[in-house]
Amino acid sequence: MQLRMAVAAAFTVLALTAFQQTREERFKQMSRDWEKKGLAEPFKGMTANGSVEAGL
């Protein structure tokens, strides 16, 4: 019974680790995609209200 519980716990840890790595890679890819998209757009200026403010 103890061996069965230890094996189940080990599989749970492995499954959670794999899930966390998959999620981490997915978020890294999303970050790279957004960065690539944002850097492709020309810089227009700073805004406080949605309209570009000249001279900031």
CNS distance restraints for C-alpha pairs under 8 A (distance, minus, plus):
assign (resid   1 and name CA) (resid   5 and name CA) 6.30 0.50 0.50
assign (resid   2 and name CA) (resid   6 and name CA) 6.10 0.50 0.50
assign (resid   3 and name CA) (resid   7 and name CA) 6.10 0.50 0.50
assign (resid   4 and name CA) (resid   8 and name CA) 6.15 0.50 0.50
assign (resid   5 and name CA) (resid   9 and name CA) 6.06 0.50 0.50
assign (resid   6 and name CA) (resid  10 and name CA) 6.12 0.50 0.50
assign (resid   7 and name CA) (resid  11 and name CA) 6.21 0.50 0.50
assign (resid   8 and name CA) (resid  12 and name CA) 6.14 0.50 0.50
assign (resid   9 and name CA) (resid  13 and name CA) 6.22 0.50 0.50
assign (resid  10 and name CA) (resid  14 and name CA) 6.22 0.50 0.50
assign (resid  11 and name CA) (resid  15 and name CA) 6.00 0.50 0.50
assign (resid  12 and name CA) (resid  16 and name CA) 6.09 0.50 0.50
assign (resid  13 and name CA) (resid  17 and name CA) 6.05 0.50 0.50
assign (resid  14 and name CA) (resid  18 and name CA) 6.14 0.50 0.50
assign (resid  15 and name CA) (resid  19 and name CA) 6.12 0.50 0.50
assign (resid  16 and name CA) (resid  20 and name CA) 6.03 0.50 0.50
assign (resid  17 and name CA) (resid  21 and name CA) 6.15 0.50 0.50
assign (resid  18 and name CA) (resid  22 and name CA) 6.10 0.50 0.50
assign (resid  19 and name CA) (resid  23 and name CA) 6.08 0.50 0.50
assign (resid  20 and name CA) (resid  24 and name CA) 5.94 0.50 0.50
assign (resid  21 and name CA) (resid  25 and name CA) 6.10 0.50 0.50
assign (resid  22 and name CA) (resid  26 and name CA) 6.14 0.50 0.50
assign (resid  23 and name CA) (resid  27 and name CA) 6.20 0.50 0.50
assign (resid  24 and name CA) (resid  28 and name CA) 6.16 0.50 0.50
assign (resid  25 and name CA) (resid  29 and name CA) 6.13 0.50 0.50
assign (resid  26 and name CA) (resid  30 and name CA) 6.21 0.50 0.50
assign (resid  27 and name CA) (resid  31 and name CA) 6.10 0.50 0.50
assign (resid  28 and name CA) (resid  32 and name CA) 6.22 0.50 0.50
assign (resid  29 and name CA) (resid  33 and name CA) 6.10 0.50 0.50
assign (resid  30 and name CA) (resid  34 and name CA) 6.21 0.50 0.50
assign (resid  31 and name CA) (resid  35 and name CA) 6.06 0.50 0.50
assign (resid  32 and name CA) (resid  36 and name CA) 6.06 0.50 0.50
assign (resid  33 and name CA) (resid  37 and name CA) 6.20 0.50 0.50
assign (resid  34 and name CA) (resid  38 and name CA) 5.99 0.50 0.50
assign (resid  35 and name CA) (resid  39 and name CA) 6.01 0.50 0.50
assign (resid  36 and name CA) (resid  40 and name CA) 6.22 0.50 0.50
assign (resid  37 and name CA) (resid  41 and name CA) 6.86 0.50 0.50
assign (resid  44 and name CA) (resid  52 and name CA) 7.09 0.50 0.50
assign (resid  45 and name CA) (resid  52 and name CA) 5.73 0.50 0.50
assign (resid  45 and name CA) (resid  53 and name CA) 6.86 0.50 0.50
assign (resid  45 and name CA) (resid  54 and name CA) 7.49 0.50 0.50
assign (resid  45 and name CA) (resid  56 and name CA) 7.61 0.50 0.50
assign (resid  46 and name CA) (resid  52 and name CA) 5.67 0.50 0.50
assign (resid  46 and name CA) (resid  53 and name CA) 5.95 0.50 0.50
assign (resid  46 and name CA) (resid  54 and name CA) 7.99 0.50 0.50
assign (resid  46 and name CA) (resid  56 and name CA) 6.57 0.50 0.50
assign (resid  47 and name CA) (resid  51 and name CA) 5.65 0.50 0.50
assign (resid  47 and name CA) (resid  52 and name CA) 4.79 0.50 0.50
assign (resid  47 and name CA) (resid  53 and name CA) 5.61 0.50 0.50
assign (resid  48 and name CA) (resid  52 and name CA) 7.80 0.50 0.50
assign (resid  48 and name CA) (resid  53 and name CA) 7.63 0.50 0.50
